[in-house]
Amino acid sequence: MDFKQIKLQIAKIVGARYVSDDPKDLTVYSRDYSSMPPQVANLVAAPGCTEEVAAIMRIANRNGINVTVRGGATTAHLCTAKEGIILDLNRMNKILRIDEDNCLYLTAQGGTPIYTITQELDKRGFELAGRPMFGPVASIGAWVNTVGIGANCAKYGYFSEHVTGVEAVLPTGEIVRTGVNSLQNCDPIARYTHECDLTGLFVGSRGSMGVITEVSTRFFPKPKFTDFVTLGYSDENIHDMIRACNMIFREEIPDTIDINDDGVANMVGMQLPVPHLISMTISGMSEAEVQRKVDLCKEIGEKTGGLYLGQTLGQLLYWGGALNAYIYKQRGAGHLVFIDSYWHSLEAYPQLYHNFKDSLNSRGLTKNGIFGWFMKGVGCSFPVVAYREPDETDAMNEAWKEICDNWFSIRNSAPGMSVPSATAYNLDPLRPSYYHLLRKVKDVVDPKNIMNSKIIPFAGRDE
């Protein structure tokens, strides 16, 4: 492939400033938050609008060039590639419409940071159905691509459940709109119409079905009063912590339950009296309503052997986007693994947690912790490891394979994307009929298999 010629073609679309094959630029795009080794692509291009994305995709499809979409790079090994084009959407960062008087929805370009959207809605007295805690760079298109988990999930469910539609550029270059906005005379006021839910084709697709260039989503009135509760549990009564979560959910109390351990606290210089924490954000339209919920949480904590740790920890976790930068600063040179989320039943959490800690601690990787979000019956956990490269790289990779082997052998623990092998951990567990359906859909949408072709389970087996 003559990438010099491809670069010239793309430069005519986006301008010479926004396409590069400079080794320094490509190195910047070779890593993300995962522990995976660097991967250097051939080109990086930064389109400024949907039409430019479509033109680039037509060039890529015509020449059979792999394309990997990159937002804020807070995912796990999803936005790097060893060949082809990295499509950086960070120039596409505008909020296009906020309808706060009629249908309560907004539309933003795919590269718009969630932080930007949250700040704008906050000024107007509204909030999204979710709040990612990956710092200020996570983008709304990437969030839809990775399902849309985050804080407030106990209250609203996944963010993606409230997406009313997307604009996407298919791998072949066609521009499509989903939801009611697929009709010629409708705005994205609702997701479901008289046709199939093709918005779901892009939700969780990890960039394998197309480039999400716009997202439309509902938002909600922001509660007037908010409080925080943190309960701590010893390792001996970690199962009681799970019981407390279930009791709290039955009472419809929290907006979110953040799960953390003392390893995360140690990374940011805090010392905790117990190793396990559940931190809750509680809101309501009156102070009395919020206080009733707070008192009920304290009561449930006391019944289950929990230690009430006040409001401060919950507040810190609520604004946890600064956590990553702080850990980097504390640890100096090295690498922080902000691993992709892993879904599991609440009852599976204690075994998952101990497998994770044992595999790392036995190899001297003691700067580790875990955090995540719990919903009714379901948890989403993010392991975090701080280690030094290259001294501890081999130990980290060995530990991570062992963690994956142990975790995914547990019933009701679903694999994520940051795994040593997409085949072993993501493909093989799929029921054959489901895999073949995904394969057929992928073959129709992306006949040359150019989008995230070796990362996503249904986008090609490992070579």
C-alpha positions in Angstrom: 0.0 0.0 0.0 1.4 3.4 -1.0 0.4 5.4 2.1 2.2 8.5 0.8 -0.5 8.6 -1.9 -3.2 7.9 0.6 -1.9 10.7 2.8 -2.1 13.1 -0.2 -5.7 12.1 -0.9 -6.8 12.6 2.7 -5.0 15.9 2.9 -7.2 17.2 0.1 -10.2 16.3 2.3 -9.1 17.5 5.8 -6.2 19.8 5.0 -2.5 18.9 5.3 -2.4 20.1 8.9 -4.8 17.3 9.9 -3.2 14.2 8.5 0.2 12.9 9.5 2.6 10.0 9.0 5.3 11.7 11.2 6.8 9.0 13.5 6.5 11.3 16.5 2.8 11.8 15.9 2.2 8.1 15.3 4.0 7.3 18.5 1.6 9.5 20.4 -1.3 7.5 19.1 0.4 4.1 19.8 -0.9 3.7 23.4 -4.1 4.0 25.4 -5.0 3.2 29.0 -4.4 -0.5 28.7 -1.3 -2.6 29.4 -1.1 -3.7 25.8 2.2 -2.9 24.0 2.4 0.1 21.6 1.0 -0.3 18.1 2.0 2.1 15.4 -0.3 2.8 12.5 0.6 4.2 9.1 -1.4 7.4 9.2 -3.5 9.5 11.6 -6.2 11.8 10.3 -8.4 14.2 12.2 -11.6 15.0 10.2 -13.7 18.1 11.2 -17.2 17.0 10.0 -19.3 14.0 9.0 -18.7 14.6 5.3 -14.9 14.4 5.8 -15.3 11.2 7.7 -17.4 9.7 4.9 -14.8 10.7 2.3 -12.0 9.1 4.3 -14.0 5.9 4.7 -14.6 5.7 1.0 -10.9 5.9 0.4 -10.2 3.3 3.1 -12.8 0.9 1.8 -11.7 1.2 -1.8 -8.2 0.4 -0.9 -8.9 -2.2 1.9 -7.2 -0.1 4.6 -7.9 -0.8 8.2 -9.5 2.1 10.2 -9.4 2.5 13.9 -11.5 5.2 15.6 -10.0 7.2 18.5 -11.8 9.4 20.9 -10.4 10.2 24.3 -8.3 7.0 24.4 -9.7 6.0 27.8 -10.7 2.6 26.5 -8.7 -0.6 26.7 -6.7 -1.4 23.5 -9.5 -0.3 21.3 -8.1 2.8 19.7 -4.6 1.7 18.7 -3.6 -0.2 15.6 -0.5 -1.8 14.1 -1.5 -0.7 10.6 -3.9 1.5 8.7 -5.5 4.8 9.7 -6.2 6.1 13.1 -9.3 8.3 12.8 -9.1 11.0 15.6 -12.5 12.6 16.2 -11.4 15.2 18.7 -12.0 18.0 16.3 -15.6 17.0 16.1 -16.4 18.4 19.6 -19.5 20.6 19.3 -22.8 20.4 21.0 -25.2 20.9 18.1 -28.6 21.3 19.8 -30.1 21.3 23.3 -33.9 21.1 23.4 -34.7 21.9 27.0 -38.3 23.2 26.3 -39.9 20.4 24.5 -38.5 16.9 24.1 -35.5 17.1 26.5 -32.8 15.8 24.2 -29.5 17.0 22.9 -27.3 16.3 19.9 -23.5 16.5 20.0 -20.8 15.5 17.6 -19.2 12.1 18.3 -15.9 13.6 19.6 -17.5 15.9 22.2 -16.2 15.3 25.7 -18.9 14.1 28.2 -17.4 16.7 30.6 -18.2 19.5 28.2 -21.8 18.3 27.8 -22.2 17.8 31.6 -20.9 21.3 32.3 -23.3 22.9 29.8 -26.3 20.9 31.1 -25.4 21.8 34.7 -25.8 25.5 33.9 -29.3 24.8 32.6 -30.4 22.6 35.6 -30.2 19.3 33.8 -28.1 16.1 33.8 -27.3 13.2 31.5 -28.3 9.7 32.4 -24.8 8.9 33.4 -21.4 10.4 34.2 -18.2 8.6 33.2 -15.3 8.9 35.6 -12.4 8.7 33.2 -11.4 12.3 33.3 -12.5 15.2 31.1 -11.5 13.6 27.7 -13.9 10.7 27.3 -16.1 11.4 24.3 -19.8 10.8 23.8 -19.3 8.7 20.6 -16.8 6.4 22.2 -19.1 6.1 25.3 -21.9 4.8 23.1 -19.4 2.5 21.4 -18.5 1.0 24.8 -22.1 0.6 26.0 -22.3 3.7 28.2 -21.6 2.6 31.8 -20.8 5.2 34.5 -22.0 6.9 37.6 -25.8 7.3 38.0 -26.3 3.9 36.5 -28.2 2.8 39.6 -30.7 5.5 38.9 -31.0 5.6 35.1 -29.4 2.4 33.9 -26.7 2.5 31.1 -26.3 5.8 29.3 -26.8 4.1 26.0 -30.4 3.1 27.0 -31.3 6.8 26.7 -29.7 7.4 23.4 -32.4 8.3 20.9 -30.3 7.8 17.8 -26.9 8.3 16.2 -25.5 9.5 12.9 -22.9 7.1 11.7 -20.7 6.7 8.7 -20.6 3.1 7.6 -17.2 1.4 6.6 -18.2 1.8 3.0 -18.8 5.6 3.4 -22.6 5.9 3.5 -24.0 8.3 6.1 -27.0 6.9 8.1 -29.2 8.1 10.9 -31.0 5.8 13.4 -34.0 6.1 15.6 -36.9 8.3 14.7 -34.4 10.6 13.0 -34.2 7.9 10.3 -37.5 9.4 9.1 -37.1 12.3 6.7 -39.2 14.7 8.7 -38.3 13.9 12.3 -35.7 15.1 14.8 -34.1 12.5 17.1 -37.0 12.8 19.6 -37.3 9.0 20.3 -35.3 5.9 19.6 -37.9 3.4 18.7 -40.1 3.6 15.6 -41.9 1.2 13.3 -38.6 -0.4 12.2 -35.8 -2.5 13.9 -33.7 -0.8 16.5 -30.6 -0.2 14.4 -29.2 2.3 17.0 -28.3 -0.9 18.9 -26.1 -2.0 16.0 -23.6 0.7 17.1 -24.1 0.6 20.8 -21.2 -1.5 22.3 -19.8 -2.2 18.8 -16.3 -0.8 19.8 -16.0 0.9 16.5 -16.5 -2.2 14.4 -19.7 -1.2 12.6 -19.0 2.4 11.6 -17.9 5.8 12.8 -20.4 7.5 15.2 -20.3 11.1 14.1 -23.3 12.4 16.1 -25.1 11.2 19.2 -28.6 12.3 20.3 -29.6 11.5 23.9 -32.2 12.4 26.5 -31.4 14.4 29.6 -33.2 14.9 32.8 -34.0 17.6 35.4 -31.2 17.8 37.9 -32.2 17.1 41.5 -32.1 20.0 43.9 -30.4 18.3 46.8 -27.6 15.8 46.9 -25.7 14.0 49.7 -23.1 11.3 49.9 -22.8 8.2 52.1 -19.8 5.9 52.3 -19.9 2.5 54.1 -16.8 0.4 54.8 -16.5 -3.4 55.2 -13.7 -5.7 56.3 -12.5 -8.5 54.0 -14.2 -11.0 56.4 -17.6 -9.5 55.7 -17.3 -8.7 52.0 -20.4 -10.9 51.4 -22.3 -8.7 53.8 -21.3 -5.7 51.7 -23.0 -7.4 48.7 -26.0 -8.0 50.9 -26.1 -4.4 51.9 -26.0 -3.3 48.2 -29.0 -5.5 47.4 -31.0 -4.2 50.4 -30.2 -0.6 49.4 -31.3 -1.3 45.8 -34.6 -2.7 47.0 -35.3 0.6 48.7 -34.7 2.5 45.5 -32.2 4.7 47.3 -29.1 5.6 45.4 -28.3 7.4 42.1 -25.1 5.4 42.1 -23.2 3.0 44.2 -19.4 3.2 43.5 -17.4 0.2 44.6 -13.8 0.8 45.7 -11.1 -0.8 47.7 -8.3 0.5 49.8 -5.8 -0.2 47.0 -7.3 2.7 45.0 -7.2 4.9 48.1 -3.5 4.0 48.7 -2.6 5.1 45.2 -3.8 8.6 46.0 -2.2 8.8 49.4 -5.3 7.9 51.6 -5.3 5.4 54.4 -8.6 3.6 55.1 -9.7 1.7 58.2 -11.2 -1.1 56.1 -10.4 -2.5 52.7 -13.8 -2.4 51.0 -16.0 0.7 50.3 -19.4 1.4 48.9 -19.9 5.1 48.2 -23.4 6.3 47.3 -24.7 9.5 45.7 -28.2 10.2 47.0 -30.4 13.0 45.6 -33.9 14.2 45.7 -36.1 17.3 45.3 -36.3 18.1 49.0 -33.8 18.0 51.9 -36.2 15.7 53.9 -36.3 13.2 51.1 -32.5 13.0 50.9 -32.1 12.8 54.6 -34.6 9.9 54.8 -32.5 8.0 52.2 -29.2 8.8 54.0 -30.6 7.6 57.3 -31.8 4.4 55.7 -28.4 3.7 54.2 -26.8 4.2 57.6 -29.3 1.8 59.1 -28.7 -0.9 56.5 -24.9 -0.4 57.0 -25.3 -1.0 60.7 -27.4 -4.1 60.2 -24.8 -5.6 57.8 -21.7 -4.8 59.9 -20.6 -1.8 57.8 -18.7 1.1 59.2 -20.1 4.6 58.4 -17.3 6.7 56.9 -19.1 10.0 56.3 -19.6 12.1 53.2 -16.1 13.0 52.1 -15.0 9.8 50.4 -18.3 9.8 48.4 -17.6 13.4 47.3 -14.1 12.5 46.2 -15.3 9.6 44.1 -18.1 11.7 42.6 -15.5 13.9 41.1 -13.2 11.0 40.4 -12.2 12.1 36.9 -9.0 13.6 38.5 -8.0 10.2 39.9 -5.9 9.1 36.9 -3.7 12.2 36.7 -3.2 12.1 40.5 -2.0 8.6 40.4 0.4 9.4 37.6 1.8 12.3 39.6 2.2 10.2 42.7 3.9 7.3 41.0 6.2 9.2 38.7 7.5 7.5 35.6 5.5 4.3 34.8 2.2 3.2 33.4 -1.3 3.1 34.9 -3.5 0.3 33.6 -7.1 1.5 33.6 -8.5 -1.8 32.5 -11.7 -2.1 30.5 -14.9 -2.9 32.5 -16.0 -6.4 33.2 -19.6 -7.3 33.8 -20.6 -9.7 36.6 -23.4 -10.6 39.0 -23.0 -9.0 42.4 -22.6 -12.4 44.0 -19.6 -13.1 41.8 -17.7 -10.0 43.0 -15.9 -11.4 46.1 -14.3 -14.2 44.2 -13.4 -11.9 41.3 -11.9 -9.4 43.7 -9.7 -12.0 45.5 -8.5 -13.6 42.2 -7.5 -10.1 41.0 -5.6 -9.2 44.1 -3.9 -12.6 44.5 -2.6 -12.7 40.9 -1.0 -9.2 41.2 0.2 -9.3 44.8 2.0 -12.7 44.3 4.1 -11.0 41.6 4.9 -8.0 43.6 2.5 -5.7 41.7 1.1 -4.3 45.0 0.0 -0.9 43.6 -3.4 -2.1 42.5 -7.0 -1.6 43.3 -10.5 -1.9 41.9 -13.5 0.3 41.4 -16.7 0.2 39.6 -20.5 0.7 39.7 -23.2 -1.6 41.0 -26.7 -1.7 39.8 -29.6 -4.0 40.7 -28.1 -7.5 40.6 -25.2 -6.5 38.2 -21.8 -5.0 38.7 -19.3 -3.4 36.4 -15.8 -3.5 37.8 -12.6 -1.7 36.6 -9.3 -3.1 37.8 -6.5 -0.5 38.2 -2.8 -1.3 38.3 0.1 1.1 38.6 3.4 -0.4 37.5 6.7 0.6 36.0 7.8 0.0 32.5 9.8 -1.9 31.3 10.9 -3.4 34.7 7.5 -4.8 35.6 6.0 -5.3 32.2 6.5 -9.1 32.0 5.1 -9.6 35.5 2.1 -7.5 34.5 1.3 -9.4 31.4 1.7 -12.8 33.2 -0.6 -11.6 35.9 -3.2 -10.3 33.5 -3.5 -13.6 31.7 -3.9 -15.4 35.0 -6.6 -12.9 36.1 -8.5 -13.5 32.8 -8.3 -17.2 33.1 -9.6 -17.1 36.6 -12.2 -14.4 36.2 -14.0 -15.7 33.2 -14.2 -19.3 34.5 -16.6 -17.9 37.2 -20.3 -18.2 36.4 -21.9 -14.9 35.5 -18.7 -13.1 34.8 -18.6 -11.7 31.3 -15.3 -10.9 29.5 -14.4 -7.3 28.5 -12.1 -6.2 25.7 -8.7 -5.8 27.4 -7.8 -9.5 27.2 -4.7 -11.4 26.0 -6.7 -13.1 23.2 -9.9 -12.0 21.6 -10.5 -15.6 20.4 -10.0 -17.3 23.8 -11.8 -14.9 26.0 -14.4 -13.2 23.7 -15.1 -15.5 20.8 -15.0 -19.0 22.3 -17.6 -18.3 25.0 -20.2 -17.1 22.5 -23.0 -19.5 21.5 -22.3 -20.5 17.9 -25.7 -19.3 16.5 -25.1 -15.8 18.0 -21.6 -15.6 16.7 -22.7 -16.5 13.2 -25.5 -13.9 13.3 -23.0 -11.2 14.3 -20.6 -12.4 11.5 -23.4 -12.0 8.9 -24.3 -8.5 10.1 -20.6 -7.5 10.1 -20.1 -8.9 6.6 -23.0 -6.9 5.3 -22.0 -3.6 7.0 -18.3 -3.9 6.5 -17.7 -6.4 3.6 -13.9 -5.7 3.5 -13.6 -6.0 7.3 -11.6 -2.8 7.7 -13.0 -1.5 11.0 -11.3 -2.7 14.2 -10.8 -5.9 12.4 -8.8 -7.8 15.0 -10.1 -6.4 18.2 -13.8 -7.0 18.3 -15.0 -10.6 18.6 -17.2 -10.7 15.6 -14.8 -8.7 13.5 -12.4 -11.6 12.7 -10.6 -14.3 14.7 -7.0 -13.8 15.9 -4.5 -14.8 13.2 
